[in-house]
Amino acid sequence: MTYEYLGLCPKGEGGRLVDEGATKLGGKTPVNTSGGLLRKGHPVGATGIAQIVELTEQLQGRSGDRQVEGARIGLAHNGGGNIGIDAAAMCVTILSR
């Protein structure tokens, strides 16, 4: 659903986007090339910084085996806490080369 909310695919197409491999490294829209927030244990403040570091390294071509070829734009989406079924706090950061 997050891919749909971010506009990476039409509503209802998030599952297909993943199933077709578009979000994998080498796919049309690589996502979480470093393993994402869960791999990092999701320490609230640190994950936001880690996301920005990952985007910066990608845009500078310094991500080694995780490098997205030709990376020009990076988007970090970080949320925490809950209010009902929604995130209580949300931050979206977009960086470009």
C-alpha positions in Angstrom: 0.0 0.0 0.0 2.9 2.4 0.7 4.2 2.0 -2.8 0.7 3.0 -4.0 0.4 6.0 -1.6 3.8 7.2 -2.7 2.7 7.1 -6.4 5.2 4.4 -7.4 2.3 2.4 -8.9 -1.5 2.8 -9.4 -3.8 2.0 -6.5 -4.3 -1.8 -6.2 -1.0 -2.5 -8.1 1.5 -2.7 -5.2 1.4 -6.5 -5.0 2.0 -6.8 -8.7 4.9 -4.3 -8.5 6.6 -6.5 -6.0 5.7 -9.8 -7.7 7.2 -8.6 -11.0 10.5 -7.7 -9.3 10.2 -4.0 -10.1 11.3 -3.1 -6.5 14.4 -5.4 -6.5 17.9 -4.1 -7.2 18.1 -4.0 -11.0 14.3 -3.5 -11.2 12.5 -0.5 -12.6 12.0 1.1 -9.1 14.6 -0.4 -6.6 13.4 -0.1 -3.0 15.2 -0.8 0.3 18.5 -1.7 -1.4 20.2 -1.7 2.1 17.6 -4.0 3.6 15.2 -1.3 4.9 14.4 -0.1 8.4 13.6 -3.6 9.8 17.1 -4.8 9.0 18.4 -1.9 11.1 16.2 -2.7 14.0 14.3 0.5 13.4 15.8 2.7 16.2 13.5 5.8 15.6 16.0 8.7 15.2 18.8 6.6 13.8 16.7 5.1 11.0 16.0 8.5 9.5 19.7 9.3 9.4 20.5 5.9 8.0 18.0 6.5 5.2 19.6 9.8 4.2 23.0 8.2 4.3 21.8 5.4 2.0 20.2 7.9 -0.4 23.4 10.0 -0.5 25.6 7.1 -1.1 23.3 5.9 -3.9 23.3 9.3 -5.6 27.1 9.6 -5.3 27.6 6.1 -6.7 29.2 4.7 -3.5 26.9 1.9 -2.6 29.0 -1.0 -3.9 26.9 -4.2 -4.4 23.7 -2.3 -3.5 24.3 0.4 -6.2 21.3 1.3 -8.3 22.7 2.0 -11.7 22.1 5.6 -12.8 20.5 6.7 -9.5 19.3 10.3 -9.9 16.5 10.7 -7.3 16.1 9.1 -3.9 13.0 9.0 -1.7 13.0 8.2 2.0 9.7 7.4 3.8 9.8 7.1 7.6 7.0 6.9 10.0 6.4 5.9 13.6 3.8 5.5 16.3 0.1 4.8 15.6 -3.1 6.8 15.6 -5.7 4.2 14.7 -4.3 2.5 11.5 -2.3 5.6 10.5 1.3 6.6 11.4 1.4 9.2 14.2 4.5 10.9 12.7 5.7 10.8 9.1 8.6 12.2 7.2 9.2 12.0 3.4 12.6 13.2 2.1 13.4 13.5 -1.6 17.0 14.0 -2.7 18.4 14.4 -6.2 21.8 14.5 -7.8 
